[in-house]
Amino acid sequence: MAAEQVCKVELYSVVRQFSLYLPSDAGEDAQDPSPPSGPKPIQKLEEAVVNRIAAGEIIHRPANALKELMENSLDAGATSIKLTLKDGGHKLLQIQDNGHGINHADLPILCERFTTSKIRAFEDLGSIATYGFRGEALASISHVAHLSVVTKMKKDSNAWRACYADGELAEPKPGAGRDPKPTAGNDGTTLTVEDLFYNVPTRKRALKSPAEEYNRILDVVTRYAVHNAGVAFVCKKVGSNIADVSTSSAASTIDNIKALYGASVARELVHFKHENEPLRYKAEGYVTSANYSVKRTTFLLFINHRLVDHTPLKRQLEEHYSKILPKGGHPFIYLALEIEPAALDVNVHPTKSEVRFLDEDEIVTDLADRVSDALAEGNLSRTYGVQMLLPGASQPAPSASRSGSGGVPKSSMNKPAPKNMIRTDTTSRTLDSMFPVLDPLQAPSSPSDELGPSAKRRREAVDEARFVAPPGEPGKRAGHIAQSECRLTSVKELRAEVARAKHSGMADILAKHTFVGIVDLKLSLSLIQHETKLYIVNHCELADELFYQLGLRQFGAIPRMRLSPPPPIRTLVQLAAEHEPTVRNSPLGINGVIDHIVDILMDRREMLDEYFSMCVNEAGDLESLPMLLPKYTPDLDRLPLFLLRLGPQVDWTSEMGCFSSFLHELAYFYAPFPLTSASEPPQDAHATAAEESRRWQIQHVVFPALASSLVPPKRLLERDVAQVASLPDLYRIFERC
């Protein structure tokens, strides 16, 4: 209004200035634009203006329109409600349900004000059991947006489509006629609201950003989804394949709370149920215990299945929670009240977001007390958070630990000398361990012309073979892998041989080591620290022994790593044979060697599948490989070489020799040995990314597995592990200086 008055004053000034330049004979015709001194006459507003003003009272923003439409769908008995929005509901708001639909004969008056099927007389408000009753929602929307309806009842052979504007039927396009048109459609109703507030620019400018309006809509949908456990809700944006809200009609209330508000809320829920006959109300719901606390209260209140706000009840509940929650903590509260319709007045707010009922103060007090009692019964235990000791921090000294008459704390007497202090923590975890680096050769294909000639051929054979890990495994942290049960004598002897060869000192070094870094990836050298000593190790040789032991430990029960689609083993063996000089010089020739290896694998594919989870189908396609270590992916470039070596390097004549040599070849395939080739081009972007992926796996997957699962033999300490520095020795050198 202030802006409008300023505009009038400015316009009046411009007119006065312009009148100074008018001819003298025009002065008599010119009228003074100043307002009249008396009161303006009272006039009856036009019907269109009245309807538009009324629409503004009911439809404040897209979330209000959506709430009205959802309630219509629930009144229609829908068990599935799908919502699609664009620009936070500004451009498009569509709701589709599977309710009983709308009669074809009712479509002409569907969007007229005060047309409803819920009540017939004013007295019916005393027993209202539905969401809607005034018949203003669709009428209000049609006055501030473009509205179209597609509806079909089960008895109808086709659906009907109608468009509305200003409460009346409108033409979908010029010359098409206003009457509803037959169309294809499913049982139920689909309402589409487009260009909301297109004719109310002031209201449209007052709306928040599309993202904020969309969040308001999600809040409304989430609340109704929690309360209506037997209805499936789906809410998403136009063009998105992922729904932001999705519930099942078979889910319970707790399932919906867990899916929509998180498992942390669902874990701490306390069920509440109460009935008070003198006050004529029932209440049921879920509230969080004293173990749950957030910065803002989440308050879901439904009275006779209607989502409402009730500030007095919310304040009383928060007052009860303030006695058991930490300062600044707030709960999650979901309550569903049933009050006799005769004692409830739902017609007190244009958007029906508030209600009034008899004995309001008594009911609020009684309900808050009963919730407090339920909390007291449910809070049989409390959970308290503790803080982990940071790396490098000293242990807290005992409170009353003294020694001798001097009164010196024991912690001071036992404090190690600087040269013996260990400045690392083997239990710490770095940030980069949480973000795996993907090898491009195992990711979706990039243009092959960016690869070298040898890499191109390898990709042609294996780029469609994608590893599909079992559910839950990719995110699993490396831990001790359990040993499978096996009655084969040969496997028992191989396991006993590993146990006998264990070197206790080497096992202690690996079990309590701290990874320092990779020295040289091509030479397979890395640095680790154990206590005050620094070691350089050959990580590939350690990994080779690790994967051999993992295959032996999981013999007969190794998890599978699916290849989709499965590549032909003949193609893979041929690819490796063409690049292997020893095969070209074989008396059998390249084709003979390929046939021989393929025949071996095909003849023994049942044994390979049962013992090693390496599945080859009847067509000769490799369907799966053994997954020795969760979260670790072997180099796909080595797959053809692995299959080629299974022919000459595996002893297929004896049981123990076959198992041992096959597991050694499998370990050699898994170990992160560098794949060198004279024909390889210089380092490019793909090679760099593959190297980063290999470095990440070595540090965050292989070395933790070495600490938890490897039983190191003595030969590794003699050949692949060497001490390069010792902190006490370094202190001696510094002291001399």
VEXKELO-331827 format. One line per field, with one value per residue (C-alpha): residue in three letters; y, x, z. Coordinates in steps of 0.2 Angstrom, whole numbers. Layout:
VEXKELO-331827
lumlum (ALA_...)
v (Y_...)
u (X_...)
w (Z_...)
//
This chain:
VEXKELO-331827
lumlum (MET_ALA_ALA_GLU_GLN_VAL_CYS_LYS_VAL_GLU_LEU_TYR_SER_VAL_VAL_ARG_GLN_PHE_SER_LEU_TYR_LEU_PRO_SER_ASP_ALA_GLY_GLU_ASP_ALA_GLN_ASP_PRO_SER_PRO_PRO_SER_GLY_PRO_LYS_PRO_ILE_GLN_LYS_LEU_GLU_GLU_ALA_VAL_VAL_ASN_ARG_ILE_ALA_ALA_GLY_GLU_ILE_ILE_HIS_ARG_PRO_ALA_ASN_ALA_LEU_LYS_GLU_LEU_MET_GLU_ASN_SER_LEU_ASP_ALA_GLY_ALA_THR_SER_ILE_LYS_LEU_THR_LEU_LYS_ASP_GLY_GLY_HIS_LYS_LEU_LEU_GLN_ILE_GLN_ASP_ASN_GLY_HIS_GLY_ILE_ASN_HIS_ALA_ASP_LEU_PRO_ILE_LEU_CYS_GLU_ARG_PHE_THR_THR_SER_LYS_ILE_ARG_ALA_PHE_GLU_ASP_LEU_GLY_SER_ILE_ALA_THR_TYR_GLY_PHE_ARG_GLY_GLU_ALA_LEU_ALA_SER_ILE_SER_HIS_VAL_ALA_HIS_LEU_SER_VAL_VAL_THR_LYS_MET_LYS_LYS_ASP_SER_ASN_ALA_TRP_ARG_ALA_CYS_TYR_ALA_ASP_GLY_GLU_LEU_ALA_GLU_PRO_LYS_PRO_GLY_ALA_GLY_ARG_ASP_PRO_LYS_PRO_THR_ALA_GLY_ASN_ASP_GLY_THR_THR_LEU_THR_VAL_GLU_ASP_LEU_PHE_TYR_ASN_VAL_PRO_THR_ARG_LYS_ARG_ALA_LEU_LYS_SER_PRO_ALA_GLU_GLU_TYR_ASN_ARG_ILE_LEU_ASP_VAL_VAL_THR_ARG_TYR_ALA_VAL_HIS_ASN_ALA_GLY_VAL_ALA_PHE_VAL_CYS_LYS_LYS_VAL_GLY_SER_ASN_ILE_ALA_ASP_VAL_SER_THR_SER_SER_ALA_ALA_SER_THR_ILE_ASP_ASN_ILE_LYS_ALA_LEU_TYR_GLY_ALA_SER_VAL_ALA_ARG_GLU_LEU_VAL_HIS_PHE_LYS_HIS_GLU_ASN_GLU_PRO_LEU_ARG_TYR_LYS_ALA_GLU_GLY_TYR_VAL_THR_SER_ALA_ASN_TYR_SER_VAL_LYS_ARG_THR_THR_PHE_LEU_LEU_PHE_ILE_ASN_HIS_ARG_LEU_VAL_ASP_HIS_THR_PRO_LEU_LYS_ARG_GLN_LEU_GLU_GLU_HIS_TYR_SER_LYS_ILE_LEU_PRO_LYS_GLY_GLY_HIS_PRO_PHE_ILE_TYR_LEU_ALA_LEU_GLU_ILE_GLU_PRO_ALA_ALA_LEU_ASP_VAL_ASN_VAL_HIS_PRO_THR_LYS_SER_GLU_VAL_ARG_PHE_LEU_ASP_GLU_ASP_GLU_ILE_VAL_THR_ASP_LEU_ALA_ASP_ARG_VAL_SER_ASP_ALA_LEU_ALA_GLU_GLY_ASN_LEU_SER_ARG_THR_TYR_GLY_VAL_GLN_MET_LEU_LEU_PRO_GLY_ALA_SER_GLN_PRO_ALA_PRO_SER_ALA_SER_ARG_SER_GLY_SER_GLY_GLY_VAL_PRO_LYS_SER_SER_MET_ASN_LYS_PRO_ALA_PRO_LYS_ASN_MET_ILE_ARG_THR_ASP_THR_THR_SER_ARG_THR_LEU_ASP_SER_MET_PHE_PRO_VAL_LEU_ASP_PRO_LEU_GLN_ALA_PRO_SER_SER_PRO_SER_ASP_GLU_LEU_GLY_PRO_SER_ALA_LYS_ARG_ARG_ARG_GLU_ALA_VAL_ASP_GLU_ALA_ARG_PHE_VAL_ALA_PRO_PRO_GLY_GLU_PRO_GLY_LYS_ARG_ALA_GLY_HIS_ILE_ALA_GLN_SER_GLU_CYS_ARG_LEU_THR_SER_VAL_LYS_GLU_LEU_ARG_ALA_GLU_VAL_ALA_ARG_ALA_LYS_HIS_SER_GLY_MET_ALA_ASP_ILE_LEU_ALA_LYS_HIS_THR_PHE_VAL_GLY_ILE_VAL_ASP_LEU_LYS_LEU_SER_LEU_SER_LEU_ILE_GLN_HIS_GLU_THR_LYS_LEU_TYR_ILE_VAL_ASN_HIS_CYS_GLU_LEU_ALA_ASP_GLU_LEU_PHE_TYR_GLN_LEU_GLY_LEU_ARG_GLN_PHE_GLY_ALA_ILE_PRO_ARG_MET_ARG_LEU_SER_PRO_PRO_PRO_PRO_ILE_ARG_THR_LEU_VAL_GLN_LEU_ALA_ALA_GLU_HIS_GLU_PRO_THR_VAL_ARG_ASN_SER_PRO_LEU_GLY_ILE_ASN_GLY_VAL_ILE_ASP_HIS_ILE_VAL_ASP_ILE_LEU_MET_ASP_ARG_ARG_GLU_MET_LEU_ASP_GLU_TYR_PHE_SER_MET_CYS_VAL_ASN_GLU_ALA_GLY_ASP_LEU_GLU_SER_LEU_PRO_MET_LEU_LEU_PRO_LYS_TYR_THR_PRO_ASP_LEU_ASP_ARG_LEU_PRO_LEU_PHE_LEU_LEU_ARG_LEU_GLY_PRO_GLN_VAL_ASP_TRP_THR_SER_GLU_MET_GLY_CYS_PHE_SER_SER_PHE_LEU_HIS_GLU_LEU_ALA_TYR_PHE_TYR_ALA_PRO_PHE_PRO_LEU_THR_SER_ALA_SER_GLU_PRO_PRO_GLN_ASP_ALA_HIS_ALA_THR_ALA_ALA_GLU_GLU_SER_ARG_ARG_TRP_GLN_ILE_GLN_HIS_VAL_VAL_PHE_PRO_ALA_LEU_ALA_SER_SER_LEU_VAL_PRO_PRO_LYS_ARG_LEU_LEU_GLU_ARG_ASP_VAL_ALA_GLN_VAL_ALA_SER_LEU_PRO_ASP_LEU_TYR_ARG_ILE_PHE_GLU_ARG_CYS)
v (0_12_9_12_29_34_30_40_56_55_53_68_79_74_79_96_99_94_106_121_118_116_130_142_136_118_123_123_105_99_91_92_74_78_65_71_78_66_47_36_27_8_-3_-22_-31_-41_-60_-63_-51_-59_-77_-71_-64_-79_-90_-80_-84_-103_-105_-96_-106_-122_-132_-127_-132_-148_-151_-148_-160_-174_-173_-175_-190_-198_-194_-203_-219_-219_-231_-224_-205_-199_-181_-173_-155_-142_-127_-130_-131_-114_-121_-138_-147_-164_-177_-194_-206_-223_-217_-220_-205_-192_-194_-188_-179_-169_-162_-146_-140_-148_-131_-120_-113_-122_-137_-153_-171_-171_-162_-157_-146_-135_-148_-161_-151_-159_-177_-173_-187_-181_-169_-157_-150_-132_-136_-121_-130_-134_-118_-107_-116_-113_-94_-93_-107_-117_-133_-149_-165_-183_-195_-212_-223_-241_-243_-231_-238_-223_-208_-190_-175_-157_-140_-126_-107_-96_-110_-115_-127_-120_-124_-134_-125_-112_-120_-137_-134_-133_-150_-164_-175_-194_-200_-214_-216_-227_-228_-213_-195_-185_-166_-155_-137_-126_-108_-105_-87_-82_-69_-63_-56_-49_-66_-74_-62_-65_-84_-90_-99_-115_-125_-118_-120_-138_-141_-135_-147_-162_-158_-159_-175_-183_-179_-186_-202_-205_-204_-214_-230_-239_-227_-227_-209_-204_-187_-181_-167_-167_-176_-185_-204_-203_-199_-188_-196_-214_-226_-242_-246_-261_-251_-248_-231_-235_-241_-224_-214_-224_-221_-202_-196_-208_-224_-213_-207_-225_-233_-221_-222_-225_-231_-221_-225_-217_-216_-204_-208_-193_-181_-191_-193_-206_-203_-214_-210_-212_-200_-201_-206_-196_-204_-193_-175_-162_-143_-141_-150_-161_-160_-170_-168_-176_-173_-184_-188_-169_-161_-146_-135_-133_-122_-125_-144_-142_-130_-142_-157_-147_-142_-160_-164_-150_-160_-175_-168_-159_-140_-135_-152_-156_-172_-180_-181_-189_-189_-194_-189_-194_-183_-185_-175_-166_-159_-153_-137_-138_-123_-110_-107_-104_-117_-129_-129_-125_-133_-130_-143_-144_-146_-140_-136_-151_-162_-154_-156_-174_-178_-170_-179_-196_-194_-189_-206_-216_-208_-212_-230_-231_-223_-238_-235_-220_-218_-206_-201_-203_-195_-205_-201_-192_-198_-192_-187_-194_-205_-196_-198_-208_-197_-202_-212_-208_-217_-215_-200_-189_-189_-190_-197_-214_-208_-195_-209_-221_-207_-214_-205_-195_-207_-221_-211_-218_-204_-213_-222_-238_-236_-219_-217_-204_-194_-201_-218_-214_-208_-223_-219_-228_-236_-229_-247_-254_-239_-236_-235_-219_-217_-230_-219_-210_-227_-234_-249_-262_-255_-254_-272_-277_-265_-273_-290_-285_-267_-275_-287_-277_-283_-284_-286_-295_-283_-274_-279_-263_-253_-266_-261_-274_-286_-303_-316_-332_-349_-360_-378_-391_-409_-412_-419_-409_-392_-396_-400_-384_-374_-383_-379_-360_-361_-370_-357_-342_-330_-322_-306_-302_-305_-293_-280_-281_-282_-266_-256_-239_-236_-222_-221_-229_-227_-233_-241_-249_-257_-262_-254_-246_-239_-244_-240_-252_-244_-234_-243_-239_-254_-254_-269_-276_-274_-285_-300_-298_-296_-311_-322_-313_-318_-336_-337_-329_-341_-356_-349_-347_-363_-369_-354_-339_-325_-322_-307_-307_-302_-294_-298_-313_-313_-328_-337_-341_-323_-319_-333_-329_-311_-316_-329_-317_-306_-320_-325_-342_-347_-342_-354_-369_-385_-384_-367_-353_-361_-377_-369_-359_-375_-385_-372_-369_-388_-389_-375_-382_-400_-394_-380_-389_-391_-373_-367_-377_-374_-357_-348_-347_-350_-354_-358_-371_-358_-355_-338_-333_-328_-325_-324_-327_-311_-314_-297_-285_-268_-274_-275_-284_-277_-282_-280_-295_-306_-314_-318_-326_-338_-341_-346_-358_-371_-373_-367_-377_-395_-403_-421_-421_-414_-405_-399_-393_-383_-375_-370_-364_-353_-346_-341_-333_-324_-318_-311_-302_-295_-277_-281_-268_-273_-268_-268_-261_-256_-246_-227_-214_-210_-202_-197_-215_-222_-209_-212_-231_-228_-217_-231_-244_-233_-230_-249_-253_-241_-242_-261_-271_-265_-266_-284_-288_-282_-292_-308_-312_-326_-321_-334_-332_-330_-314_-306_-313_-307_-294_-284_-273_-261_-244_-233_-234_-219_-223_-225_-208_-200_-207_-199_-182_-183_-184_-169)
u (0_14_22_5_3_20_16_0_9_22_9_0_16_19_2_3_19_13_-3_9_13_-5_-13_-24_-40_-36_-35_-54_-55_-41_-47_-38_-33_-33_-43_-61_-63_-78_-79_-78_-94_-96_-97_-100_-84_-84_-86_-69_-61_-70_-64_-46_-46_-53_-41_-26_-33_-33_-18_-3_10_13_14_-4_-11_-2_-9_-27_-25_-17_-31_-44_-34_-35_-53_-55_-48_-31_-18_-5_-1_12_18_28_34_44_53_46_28_29_28_20_12_4_-4_-9_-19_-28_-44_-62_-62_-74_-91_-92_-108_-99_-85_-94_-96_-80_-71_-86_-85_-94_-97_-93_-98_-93_-108_-126_-130_-122_-126_-115_-100_-103_-99_-87_-74_-66_-52_-62_-79_-80_-77_-65_-49_-50_-60_-46_-33_-42_-43_-24_-17_-21_-29_-33_-41_-40_-51_-58_-70_-69_-86_-81_-73_-63_-56_-62_-51_-56_-48_-53_-51_-59_-70_-77_-74_-61_-55_-39_-35_-44_-59_-58_-74_-76_-84_-74_-66_-64_-46_-35_-31_-30_-42_-41_-38_-23_-24_-11_-8_3_9_3_-1_2_-11_-6_11_13_10_21_36_33_36_53_66_60_72_65_47_51_58_41_32_43_40_21_22_34_22_7_17_21_3_-4_6_-6_-3_12_19_31_37_50_55_52_65_73_74_76_62_65_51_46_36_27_9_15_27_23_23_40_47_41_49_65_65_60_68_83_88_94_76_68_81_75_56_45_27_13_-5_-18_-37_-47_-66_-71_-62_-68_-52_-39_-20_-7_10_29_41_60_68_81_95_89_92_93_93_75_59_51_32_19_2_-14_-31_-44_-31_-29_-12_-13_-3_-6_7_1_3_20_26_20_28_45_44_43_58_68_69_78_87_103_102_97_91_74_64_55_36_23_5_-12_-27_-45_-58_-77_-82_-96_-82_-71_-72_-62_-69_-58_-44_-44_-31_-38_-21_-29_-43_-53_-60_-70_-60_-44_-33_-38_-34_-17_-12_-18_-9_7_7_4_18_29_24_28_45_48_44_54_70_77_94_104_117_132_145_163_178_192_209_218_234_249_239_245_235_226_236_228_218_226_241_256_272_284_286_290_273_278_265_269_264_279_291_286_286_297_312_310_321_308_292_281_273_260_243_240_221_219_211_214_201_207_203_185_185_190_199_192_203_197_200_187_175_163_172_181_184_197_206_214_223_239_238_241_228_216_216_215_200_192_192_188_180_162_167_162_164_148_152_140_128_137_154_161_159_166_182_196_195_199_192_185_191_179_176_184_187_199_215_226_218_221_239_241_234_245_260_255_254_270_279_273_286_280_292_286_268_269_277_263_249_254_262_258_258_271_270_274_292_292_276_286_298_284_292_283_288_280_283_283_285_302_308_306_305_305_294_290_271_268_277_268_251_255_257_242_230_237_232_215_211_216_207_191_193_176_167_175_163_160_163_152_157_143_142_154_168_173_189_195_196_205_218_221_224_237_245_248_259_268_285_286_269_274_289_279_278_259_258_247_231_236_241_225_214_224_221_203_200_208_197_181_185_187_175_164_179_184_166_164_181_187_170_177_162_164_147_144_147_164_161_168_154_163_179_184_183_197_197_182_184_199_198_212_219_208_223_231_215_221_238_230_220_235_246_233_238_257_259_245_249_232_238_238_225_237_248_233_226_242_248_231_230_247_242_226_237_249_234_227_244_247_262_266_261_276_276_289_275_266_265_271_260_243_228_221_237_239_221_225_241_231_218_232_240_224_220_238_237_219_215_230_240_225_222_241_239_223_224_242_252_269_282_300_306_297_307_323_319_306_307_322_324_330_330_328_323_336_350_345_346_363_369_361_369_386_383)
w (0_4_-13_-21_-12_-17_-36_-35_-27_-41_-54_-47_-47_-66_-71_-62_-70_-87_-85_-85_-103_-109_-120_-110_-119_-113_-95_-93_-100_-89_-72_-56_-52_-33_-23_-18_-1_4_7_-8_-12_-7_-22_-24_-30_-46_-44_-52_-39_-24_-30_-32_-15_-7_-16_-9_9_6_-6_2_-7_-17_-1_3_-14_-12_5_-1_-16_-5_7_-8_-13_4_5_-11_-3_-12_-8_-19_-22_-34_-34_-48_-46_-56_-49_-32_-38_-47_-64_-62_-47_-52_-41_-46_-36_-37_-28_-33_-46_-50_-58_-76_-72_-58_-69_-75_-57_-50_-48_-42_-25_-11_-21_-11_-8_10_18_14_29_42_55_46_52_69_63_49_46_30_27_15_18_11_-8_-10_-13_-32_-35_-27_-37_-53_-50_-48_-59_-75_-69_-78_-72_-79_-69_-71_-60_-60_-69_-83_-99_-102_-92_-94_-96_-92_-90_-78_-77_-64_-57_-74_-88_-100_-118_-118_-134_-144_-153_-144_-134_-115_-112_-104_-117_-116_-115_-109_-91_-76_-62_-50_-53_-59_-56_-64_-58_-69_-68_-50_-46_-64_-62_-45_-48_-30_-22_-35_-31_-12_-14_-9_-20_-29_-18_-2_-8_-13_4_12_0_6_24_21_11_24_38_29_24_42_48_33_34_22_8_-4_-6_-20_-22_-35_-47_-65_-75_-59_-58_-39_-28_-13_-3_-6_5_3_7_16_28_46_55_62_45_38_52_49_30_31_47_49_59_74_77_74_87_101_98_113_109_117_118_129_131_142_142_153_141_126_117_112_108_100_94_95_105_106_123_132_122_106_105_91_90_84_89_76_80_70_76_68_76_68_54_50_51_62_73_92_101_119_117_109_123_137_129_126_145_150_139_145_162_154_138_138_137_120_115_107_104_89_93_83_90_83_92_90_97_95_80_90_102_87_77_61_53_62_49_30_27_41_49_66_76_92_103_120_136_126_142_151_136_133_151_152_136_141_158_149_137_152_160_145_144_162_159_142_149_158_151_145_132_134_121_125_116_109_114_100_92_102_117_134_145_160_176_190_202_218_213_223_227_242_253_239_232_214_202_195_178_179_184_170_156_142_136_120_110_115_111_98_88_78_81_72_75_67_50_37_27_10_15_15_-4_-15_-31_-46_-59_-76_-84_-72_-73_-88_-104_-110_-128_-133_-145_-130_-125_-131_-144_-131_-119_-133_-136_-117_-116_-131_-122_-104_-104_-104_-89_-74_-57_-47_-28_-16_-7_8_3_-5_10_22_31_31_45_50_37_45_40_30_35_24_26_12_19_6_11_30_26_17_31_44_33_33_52_55_44_55_61_77_76_58_63_77_65_52_65_74_59_54_35_30_11_-5_-10_-28_-36_-50_-38_-26_-11_3_21_37_55_70_87_85_69_51_38_19_12_-5_-4_-19_-12_5_-5_-15_1_8_-6_-7_12_9_-5_6_21_12_1_-5_2_-7_-11_-30_-40_-55_-73_-82_-97_-95_-107_-117_-110_-127_-132_-116_-118_-136_-132_-119_-130_-145_-133_-125_-134_-126_-133_-151_-149_-143_-153_-152_-160_-154_-158_-151_-134_-134_-137_-124_-110_-115_-114_-97_-90_-98_-92_-74_-73_-60_-49_-51_-48_-32_-24_-30_-36_-53_-64_-83_-91_-105_-118_-112_-104_-88_-77_-60_-51_-33_-22_-10_-1_1_-7_-17_-36_-46_-61_-76_-88_-80_-82_-99_-92_-77_-88_-99_-84_-78_-91_-89_-71_-62_-57_-63_-59_-40_-28_-16_-30_-40_-25_-20_-38_-43_-27_-30_-48_-41_-29_-42_-52_-37_-31_-37_-48_-61_-78_-89_-108_-120_-132_-119_-123_-110_-95_-100_-90_-89_-83_-70_-64_-63_-54_-41_-39_-36_-23_-14_-14_-8_7_12_8_6_21_33_27_30_48_51_41_35_44_38_35_40_21_20_34_26_8_7_24_29_43_37_53_72_83_97_84_76_94_96_80_85_102_94_83)
//
